[in-house]
Amino acid sequence: MNRLLLVVVVGALALLPQLNAVPEFWITQLNYIGLSSLVVLGLVLLTGVGGLTSFGQAAFVGIGAYTTAYLTTRMGWSPWMTLVVALALTLVFSAVIGAITLRLSGHYLPLGTIAWSLSLYYLFGNLGFLGQHDGISGIEPLSIFGISLGAGRNMYYLIWAFLLIGLLLTYNLLHSRPGRAIRALKNGGGMAESFGVNMANYKVVIFVYAALLACVSGWLYAHLQRAVSPSPFGLNYSIEYLFMAVVGGAGSVWGAVLGSAAILTLKDQLQNWLPRLLDTNANFELIVFGILMIFVLQYAGNGLWPIFARAWSAITGGEKKRRMEPPAAAEALVQRTRPEKDSLVLELDKARKEFGGLVAVNDISFKLHAGEIMGLIGPNGAGKSTTFNLITGVLPLTSGDIHFQGQRIDNLRARDIARLGIGRTFQHVQLIPTMTVLENVALGAHLRRNVGVISAALHTDRRSEAELLHEAAVQLERVGLGNYLYEEAGNLALGQQRILEIARALAADPVLLLLDEPAAGLRYKEKQELAEVLRQLSLEGMSILLVEHDMDFVMNLTDHLVVMDFGTKLAEGEPAEIQQNPAVLQAYLGGIDDDFDEDELAGVAPTKEAV
């Protein structure tokens, strides 16, 4: 959000309760918008950014509300102490529920959230000490420094203070090292694992984060209403929160506020005006509301906030991000020690991969040494990309061994292999299209700094973040993309996206670099520039294993070649030898090709699950 707009909005919110002309009704409405926005803010992170649909957020609101209601009325505790207890309970419950539920995928995940949401709802309504369906009343109002917050106009400031803090923390989190990992959850989980990101842990983190925000909303709600009952914490309210997130814009923190305001205001106005217009007391407002929601979803699929943001930028003439200055210079990240020249880096010993009865990689063996550029070539479907996936832990071996710098790695997970110093690109480009070029590359350097979620949210990670972004900018400049730092990755041409993948892999500071068709989509001059970069990396001690179909590029660049055909090693040697090999000429260089795509097959094969 533009800073000017932010100042205007915050200033207006602060002045509204002081204006006697503002009816009490609208203060109450703003209170409920603030409470809903806290819950929806968690859904923006969980569903909009992380791609995890939850129908159970209202249950966490109930945990916060019932905890303070019981402890203040039955035990005589301070309301502020009950907030700590409520957050602790929610932390435990959400961590346990998340660890179980988030193992589900597809439609089973939302069904799982519905199941525990209903369970908690009926638990609230059947426990005698919680008042069953009658709930708990007589909750005392909050007070600060002796000032009672019992009045709606006083409670208003506390609600919106919590909301603004939540917005700031969430914004900081999303624009940090953990935030980039979280943004990769939706459409780049497998790729992120290859750069050392523990995606399973981040799923639980954002689930717990969203639950804690909902808990705070419930705590505030209980002291605003002075009474609680199970009805506001049921499944229908969870669905309404999801509607708010979608309508506002599930990918933006400010979409939470806009969506909550739009839905609650629309519902209230329909209830007021429809009976007058239709001269009936029938509940037509639900029908009209549903039609309007379908209309919004049809014509504003990304929500209302992106439309509003574009309009504001057009009015203010906002500067395009691509024209922004590059990140400030920062201390260089520590680099790995390179192995000695010609020392053994990678060894495959009879590596085999079977998909059912089909052998995709048939007992492949070869060695790669430090500073060497090796090409892995063969017709489409020869098993080259599958071999890459075996080396990086994306696919498990059926049999055989893979060693990296003397350590066996075929029994390790992808993120653990990345930690050892193996970076890669992909046959089919895997970027986060809505993230900037700079942020995509910074994701590759994930393992080179250790910044936690709390530090990121509080923005105490400035030094580490500056170093990561500086490293990303250096690598982008190295590969010729220094003018595209703030361009969204999805806007680049295919050739540029492949170069971007190389920069991301270099940001990981690998000992071994795996490049899957890096020259595809590049023009002749761009290929020459890429070859020069790779030669320089080789001189610096980096080992490179590449898959490529451009034979001129391969023959002029590589020191050693391995030729595959139908999963079997057909030949091995220097480029000059391979060019004269009759079997290679017949199977590959002579033009024999097939339509078998190992990546399509690998897509239905079991992969190592992140735990």
C-alpha positions in Angstrom: 0.0 0.0 0.0 1.2 3.5 -0.8 2.5 5.3 2.3 0.3 8.3 1.7 -2.8 6.2 1.5 -1.8 4.3 4.6 -1.4 7.6 6.5 -4.8 8.8 5.3 -6.5 5.5 6.2 -5.0 5.3 9.7 -5.7 9.0 10.4 -9.3 8.6 9.3 -9.7 5.5 11.5 -8.3 7.4 14.5 -10.6 10.4 14.1 -13.9 8.6 13.4 -14.9 7.8 17.1 -14.1 11.4 18.1 -16.8 12.7 15.7 -20.2 12.9 17.3 -21.7 13.0 13.9 -20.7 9.3 13.4 -23.6 7.1 14.6 -22.9 4.5 17.2 -24.1 1.9 14.7 -21.2 2.6 12.4 -18.7 2.4 15.3 -20.1 -1.0 16.2 -19.9 -2.0 12.5 -16.3 -1.0 12.4 -15.6 -3.0 15.5 -16.9 -6.1 13.9 -15.0 -5.4 10.7 -11.8 -5.2 12.7 -12.6 -8.4 14.5 -13.4 -10.2 11.2 -10.3 -8.7 9.5 -8.0 -10.4 12.1 -9.4 -13.8 11.3 -9.4 -13.1 7.5 -5.8 -11.9 7.7 -4.8 -15.4 8.9 -6.7 -16.9 5.9 -4.9 -14.6 3.5 -1.6 -16.1 4.7 -3.0 -19.6 5.0 -5.3 -19.9 1.9 -4.4 -17.0 -0.4 -0.6 -17.3 -0.1 -0.1 -20.8 1.1 -2.9 -22.5 -0.9 -4.3 -24.4 2.2 -8.0 -24.1 2.5 -9.4 -24.1 6.0 -13.1 -24.2 7.1 -12.3 -24.1 10.7 -11.0 -20.7 11.7 -14.2 -19.8 13.6 -13.3 -22.6 16.0 -10.1 -20.9 17.0 -12.0 -17.7 17.5 -14.1 -19.8 19.9 -11.1 -21.0 21.8 -10.0 -17.4 22.4 -13.4 -16.3 23.5 -14.3 -19.2 25.7 -10.9 -19.2 27.4 -11.2 -15.6 28.6 -14.9 -16.0 29.4 -14.3 -19.0 31.7 -11.2 -17.7 33.4 -12.5 -14.2 34.1 -16.0 -15.2 35.3 -15.3 -18.6 37.0 -11.7 -18.1 38.2 -11.5 -14.3 38.6 -8.4 -14.0 36.4 -7.2 -10.7 34.9 -8.5 -10.4 31.3 -4.9 -9.6 30.1 -3.6 -12.8 31.7 -6.3 -14.8 29.9 -5.0 -13.6 26.6 -1.7 -15.3 27.3 -3.4 -18.5 28.3 -5.7 -18.4 25.2 -2.8 -17.9 22.9 -0.9 -20.8 24.6 -3.9 -23.1 24.3 -4.5 -22.1 20.6 -0.8 -22.7 19.9 -0.9 -26.3 21.3 -4.3 -27.2 19.7 -3.4 -25.7 16.3 0.0 -27.3 16.2 -1.4 -30.7 16.9 -4.4 -30.3 14.6 -2.2 -28.9 11.9 0.4 -31.6 12.1 -2.4 -34.2 11.5 -4.6 -32.3 9.1 -2.0 -30.8 6.8 -0.8 -34.3 5.8 -4.0 -34.5 3.8 -4.1 -33.2 0.3 -6.6 -32.4 -2.4 -10.2 -32.3 -1.3 -9.4 -34.3 1.9 -7.7 -31.2 3.5 -10.8 -29.0 3.5 -12.9 -31.9 4.6 -10.5 -32.5 7.5 -10.8 -28.9 8.6 -14.6 -29.2 8.5 -14.5 -32.3 10.7 -12.5 -30.8 13.5 -14.4 -27.5 13.2 -17.7 -29.3 13.8 -16.1 -31.2 16.6 -15.0 -28.1 18.5 -18.3 -26.4 17.9 -20.3 -29.2 19.5 -17.7 -29.4 22.2 -18.4 -25.8 23.1 -22.1 -26.5 23.2 -22.1 -29.7 25.3 -19.6 -29.0 28.1 -21.4 -28.1 31.2 -18.7 -25.8 32.7 -18.9 -23.7 29.5 -22.6 -23.2 29.9 -23.5 -25.6 27.0 -25.6 -23.8 24.4 -26.5 -21.0 26.7 -22.8 -20.0 26.9 -21.2 -17.7 29.5 -22.4 -14.2 30.3 -21.2 -11.4 32.7 -17.7 -11.0 31.2 -16.1 -7.9 32.6 -14.9 -5.2 30.2 -11.3 -4.6 29.5 -9.5 -1.6 31.1 -6.2 0.1 30.4 -4.6 2.3 33.0 -7.9 2.6 34.8 -9.8 3.6 31.7 -12.7 1.2 31.0 -13.1 -0.1 27.5 -16.7 -1.1 28.0 -18.0 1.5 25.5 -17.8 0.6 21.9 -16.0 3.8 21.0 -13.3 3.0 23.5 -13.0 -0.7 22.5 -12.7 0.5 18.9 -9.2 1.7 19.4 -8.0 -1.5 21.0 -9.5 -3.7 18.2 -8.0 -1.6 15.4 -4.6 -1.4 17.2 -4.4 -5.2 17.3 -5.5 -5.3 13.6 -2.8 -2.8 12.5 -0.2 -4.7 14.4 -1.3 -7.9 12.8 -1.2 -6.3 9.3 2.3 -5.0 10.0 3.6 -8.4 11.3 2.1 -10.3 8.4 3.5 -7.8 5.8 7.0 -8.1 7.4 6.7 -11.9 7.4 5.7 -12.2 3.7 8.6 -10.0 2.7 11.4 -12.0 4.3 13.3 -15.3 4.0 10.5 -17.3 5.6 7.9 -15.4 3.6 9.5 -16.4 0.3 9.3 -20.0 1.4 5.6 -19.5 2.4 4.8 -18.0 -1.0 6.4 -21.0 -2.7 3.9 -23.4 -1.0 1.1 -22.8 -3.4 2.8 -23.6 -6.7 6.5 -24.3 -6.1 6.7 -26.7 -3.2 8.9 -29.3 -4.9 11.2 -26.7 -6.3 11.6 -25.1 -2.9 12.5 -28.4 -1.3 15.3 -28.7 -3.8 16.8 -25.5 -2.3 16.5 -26.7 1.3 13.1 -25.4 2.3 11.2 -27.5 4.8 7.7 -27.1 3.2 6.0 -29.3 5.8 7.2 -27.2 8.6 6.1 -24.0 6.9 2.6 -25.4 6.4 2.2 -25.9 10.1 3.7 -22.5 10.8 1.2 -20.6 8.8 -1.6 -22.7 10.1 -0.6 -21.9 13.7 -0.1 -18.2 12.8 -3.7 -18.0 11.3 -5.1 -19.7 14.4 -3.4 -17.3 16.8 -4.8 -14.3 14.9 -8.3 -15.9 15.1 -7.7 -16.5 18.9 -7.0 -12.8 19.4 -10.1 -11.9 17.6 -12.1 -14.2 19.8 -10.6 -12.7 23.0 -11.5 -9.2 21.8 -15.0 -10.4 20.8 -15.7 -11.8 24.2 -14.9 -8.6 26.0 -16.8 -6.5 23.4 -20.0 -8.6 23.7 -19.6 -9.4 27.4 -21.0 -12.8 26.7 -20.2 -15.9 24.5 -22.2 -18.8 23.1 -21.4 -21.5 20.5 -23.3 -20.0 17.6 -20.7 -17.5 16.3 -18.1 -20.2 16.2 -19.7 -22.7 13.8 -19.0 -23.8 10.3 -21.2 -21.1 8.7 -19.0 -18.3 10.1 -15.8 -20.1 8.9 -17.3 -20.1 5.4 -18.1 -16.4 5.7 -14.5 -15.7 6.7 -13.4 -17.5 3.5 -15.8 -15.4 1.5 -14.3 -12.3 3.0 -10.8 -13.4 2.1 -11.7 -14.3 -1.5 -13.8 -11.1 -2.1 -11.1 -8.8 -0.6 -8.2 -10.4 -2.4 -6.7 -13.5 -0.8 -3.2 -12.6 -1.9 -3.0 -9.2 -0.2 -2.9 -8.4 3.5 -5.1 -5.3 2.9 -7.6 -7.5 1.1 -8.5 -8.9 4.5 -9.8 -5.5 5.6 -11.4 -4.7 2.3 -13.2 -8.1 2.1 -14.4 -7.9 5.7 -15.8 -4.4 5.2 -17.4 -5.3 1.9 -19.2 -8.5 3.2 -20.4 -7.1 6.5 -21.6 -3.8 5.1 -23.3 -5.5 2.2 -25.1 -8.0 4.4 -26.3 -5.2 6.7 -27.5 -3.0 3.9 -29.3 -5.8 2.2 -31.2 -6.6 5.4 -32.2 -3.0 5.7 -33.2 -2.2 2.1 -34.6 -5.3 0.6 -37.7 -5.5 2.9 -38.5 -2.0 1.9 -37.9 -2.5 -1.8 -39.8 -5.8 -2.0 -42.4 -5.0 0.7 -41.9 -8.3 2.4 -40.1 -9.8 5.4 -38.9 -12.9 3.6 -35.2 -13.6 3.7 -34.4 -12.6 0.2 -31.2 -10.9 1.3 -29.4 -14.3 1.3 -30.4 -14.9 -2.3 -29.3 -11.5 -3.4 -26.1 -11.8 -1.4 -25.3 -15.1 -3.1 -25.9 -13.7 -6.6 -23.7 -10.7 -5.9 -20.9 -13.0 -4.6 -21.1 -15.0 -7.8 -20.8 -11.8 -9.8 -17.7 -10.7 -7.8 -16.0 -14.1 -8.1 -16.8 -14.1 -11.9 -15.5 -10.6 -12.7 -12.9 -10.1 -10.0 -11.3 -13.5 -9.5 -8.4 -12.0 -7.6 -10.6 -10.0 -5.3 -11.4 -6.3 -5.0 -8.0 -5.1 -3.6 -6.0 -5.6 -6.8 -8.6 -3.5 -8.7 -8.4 -0.8 -6.0 -4.6 -0.9 -5.9 -4.4 -0.5 -9.7 -6.8 2.4 -9.6 -4.8 4.1 -6.9 -1.5 3.7 -8.8 -3.1 5.2 -11.9 -4.3 8.2 -9.9 -1.0 8.8 -8.1 1.2 7.9 -11.0 3.0 5.3 -9.0 6.6 4.4 -10.2 7.1 1.0 -11.7 9.1 -1.3 -9.5 11.5 -2.2 -12.4 12.9 1.4 -12.1 13.7 1.1 -8.4 17.3 1.1 -7.3 19.0 -2.2 -6.7 19.4 -3.5 -3.1 22.0 -1.6 -1.1 25.5 -3.2 -0.9 25.8 -5.6 2.1 28.3 -8.0 3.5 28.9 -10.9 1.2 27.6 -14.3 2.3 30.1 -16.9 3.3 31.0 -19.3 0.4 31.5 -23.0 0.6 35.0 -24.4 0.3 35.5 -25.8 -3.2 37.0 -29.3 -3.5 40.4 -29.7 -4.9 40.8 -29.7 -8.7 40.0 -33.1 -10.3 38.8 -34.6 -6.9 35.8 -36.9 -7.1 32.6 -35.0 -6.5 29.7 -37.2 -7.8 29.5 -40.9 -8.4 26.6 -43.0 -9.6 27.0 -46.7 -9.2 24.4 -48.8 -11.0 21.6 -46.3 -10.3 18.3 -47.7 -11.3 14.8 -46.3 -11.3 11.7 -48.3 -12.1 8.1 -47.1 -12.5 6.1 -50.2 -12.1 7.3 -52.5 -14.9 9.0 -49.7 -16.8 12.8 -49.1 -16.3 13.4 -45.4 -16.7 17.0 -45.5 -15.6 18.9 -48.8 -16.1 21.9 -49.3 -13.9 23.6 -46.0 -14.8 27.2 -45.5 -13.6 29.5 -42.5 -14.1 31.8 -40.1 -12.2 32.1 -36.3 -12.1 35.2 -34.5 -10.9 35.7 -31.0 -9.4 35.8 -28.2 -12.0 34.6 -30.6 -14.7 31.7 -29.8 -17.1 29.9 -33.0 -18.0 27.1 -33.4 -20.5 24.3 -35.9 -20.2 22.7 -36.3 -23.6 20.3 -38.6 -25.4 17.0 -38.7 -27.2 13.8 -37.5 -25.5 12.7 -40.1 -22.9 16.3 -41.4 -22.5 16.0 -40.9 -18.7 18.2 -37.8 -18.3 15.8 -35.7 -16.3 14.9 -38.7 -14.2 18.6 -39.1 -13.4 18.7 -35.5 -12.3 15.7 -36.2 -10.0 17.5 -39.2 -8.5 20.6 -37.2 -7.8 18.7 -34.4 -6.1 16.4 -36.7 -4.1 13.2 -35.7 -5.9 12.7 -39.4 -6.8 13.9 -42.4 -4.7 16.3 -45.0 -6.2 15.0 -48.4 -6.9 18.5 -49.8 -6.5 22.1 -48.7 -6.7 24.1 -46.0 -5.0 24.8 -42.2 -5.4 27.7 -40.6 -3.6 28.4 -36.9 -3.3 31.9 -35.9 -2.0 32.3 -39.4 -0.5 28.9 -39.3 1.2 26.0 -41.5 0.2 23.0 -39.3 -0.7 20.4 -41.5 -2.3 18.8 -42.1 1.1 18.5 -38.4 1.9 15.6 -36.0 1.3 15.8 -33.3 -1.4 16.3 -30.4 1.2 19.1 -32.4 2.9 20.9 -33.0 -0.4 20.6 -29.3 -1.2 22.2 -28.5 2.2 25.3 -30.5 1.1 25.9 -28.2 -1.9 23.9 -29.4 -4.9 21.9 -26.8 -6.9 19.8 -27.4 -9.9 17.4 -26.1 -12.6 14.4 -27.9 -14.1 13.4 -29.2 -17.5 10.2 -27.3 -17.2 10.8 -23.9 -15.7 9.7 -23.8 -12.0 9.5 -20.2 -10.7 7.1 -18.3 -8.5 5.5 -16.1 -11.3 4.0 -13.5 -8.9 7.3 -12.9 -7.1 9.9 -10.6 -8.4 13.0 -11.8 -10.2 15.1 -10.7 -7.2 12.9 -12.6 -4.7 13.0 -15.8 -6.8 16.8 -15.8 -6.8 16.9 -14.9 -3.0 14.8 -18.1 -2.5 17.7 -20.1 -3.9 19.9 -18.7 -1.0 17.5 -19.9 1.6 20.0 -22.1 3.4 22.7 -19.5 3.6 20.9 -17.6 6.4 18.8 -18.9 9.3 16.0 -16.4 10.0 13.0 -17.6 12.0 9.3 -16.6 11.6 9.3 -14.4 14.8 12.4 -12.5 13.8 11.0 -11.9 10.3 7.6 -10.7 11.6 9.3 -8.3 14.0 11.6 -7.2 11.2 14.7 -7.8 13.3 16.2 -9.6 10.3 17.3 -6.5 8.4 21.0 -7.4 8.2 20.3 -11.0 7.0 17.7 -9.9 4.5 20.0 -7.2 3.1 22.7 -9.8 2.6 20.4 -12.3 0.9 19.0 -9.6 -1.5 22.5 -8.3 -2.3 23.6 -11.9 -3.1 20.6 -12.3 -5.4 21.3 -9.1 -7.2 25.0 -10.1 -7.7 24.0 -13.4 -9.3 21.4 -11.7 -11.5 24.0 -9.2 -12.7 26.4 -12.2 -13.4 23.9 -13.9 -15.7 22.8 -10.6 -17.4 19.4 -10.0 -15.7 20.5 -7.0 -13.6 17.9 -4.8 -15.3 15.0 -7.0 -14.3 15.3 -7.1 -10.5 11.8 -6.0 -9.7 10.0 -7.4 -12.7 7.6 -10.3 -11.9 9.2 -13.5 -13.0 6.1 -14.6 -14.9 6.5 -11.6 -17.2 9.9 -12.7 -18.5 10.4 -14.6 -21.8 11.1 -18.3 -21.6 14.8 -17.9 -22.3 15.1 -15.3 -19.6 13.3 -17.5 -17.2 15.8 -20.3 -17.8 18.6 -17.9 -17.1 16.8 -16.8 -14.0 16.7 -20.4 -12.8 20.5 -20.6 -13.2 20.9 -17.4 -11.1 18.7 -18.9 -8.4 20.8 -22.1 -8.4 24.0 -20.0 -8.2 22.6 -18.1 -5.2 22.7 -21.4 -3.3 26.5 -21.5 -3.7 26.6 -25.1 -4.9 29.6 -27.3 -5.3 27.7 -29.2 -8.0 25.4 -27.5 -10.5 22.8 -29.5 -12.4 21.4 -27.7 -15.4 18.4 -29.2 -17.3 18.3 -27.8 -20.8 19.7 -24.4 -19.9 20.1 -23.2 -23.5 16.5 -24.0 -24.6 14.8 -20.8 -25.8 18.0 -18.8 -26.0 19.3 -16.9 -29.0 22.8 -17.6 -30.4 24.5 -14.7 -28.6 22.7 -15.5 -25.3 24.0 -19.1 -25.6 27.5 -17.8 -26.0 27.2 -15.6 -23.0 25.8 -18.5 -21.0 28.7 -20.8 -22.0 31.2 -18.1 -20.9 29.5 -17.9 -17.5 29.6 -21.7 -17.1 33.3 -21.9 -18.1 34.1 -19.2 -15.5 32.2 -21.2 -12.9 34.2 -24.3 -13.8 37.5 -22.4 -13.4 36.3 -21.4 -10.0 36.1 -25.1 -9.0 32.4 -25.7 -9.5 31.3 -29.0 -11.1 28.6 -28.8 -13.7 26.4 -31.6 -15.0 24.0 -30.5 -17.8 21.3 -32.0 -20.0 21.0 -30.3 -23.3 19.7 -31.0 -26.9 21.7 -28.3 -28.6 24.7 -30.3 -29.8 26.8 -27.4 -30.9 26.4 -25.9 -27.4 27.2 -29.2 -25.7 30.2 -30.1 -27.9 31.9 -26.7 -27.5 31.4 -26.5 -23.8 31.7 -29.9 -22.1 34.8 -31.8 -21.0 33.1 -35.2 -20.8 29.9 -36.7 -22.2 27.6 -39.5 -21.1 25.0 -40.7 -23.7 21.8 -42.3 -22.6 19.2 -44.2 -24.6 16.0 -45.8 -23.2 17.4 -45.4 -19.7 20.7 -47.2 -20.5 24.2 -45.7 -20.8 25.0 -46.0 -24.5 28.5 -44.4 -24.5 30.9 -42.3 -22.4 33.9 -40.2 -23.3 35.2 -36.9 -24.6 33.1 -34.9 -27.1 35.4 -35.8 -30.0 35.0 -39.5 -29.2 31.2 -39.3 -28.9 30.9 -37.6 -32.2 32.6 -40.6 -33.9 30.7 -43.3 -32.0 28.5 -45.3 -34.4 26.0 -46.3 -31.8 25.5 -42.7 -30.8 25.2 -41.5 -34.4 22.5 -44.1 -35.0 20.5 -43.6 -31.7 20.8 -39.8 -31.3 22.9 -37.7 -33.5 21.4 -39.5 -36.5 18.0 -38.3 -35.5 16.2 -41.2 -34.0 13.8 -39.8 -31.5 10.7 -40.9 -29.6 7.8 -39.3 -27.9 8.3 -40.8 -24.5 8.6 -38.1 -21.8 10.0 -39.4 -18.5 8.8 -36.2 -16.7 5.2 -37.2 -17.5 5.8 -40.6 -16.1 7.6 -39.1 -13.0 4.6 -36.9 -12.3 2.6 -40.0 -11.3 5.4 -41.7 -9.5 5.7 -41.6 -5.7 8.1 -39.0 -4.4 9.9 -38.5 -1.1 7.5 -36.9 1.3 8.6 -34.0 3.4 8.4 -34.7 7.1 
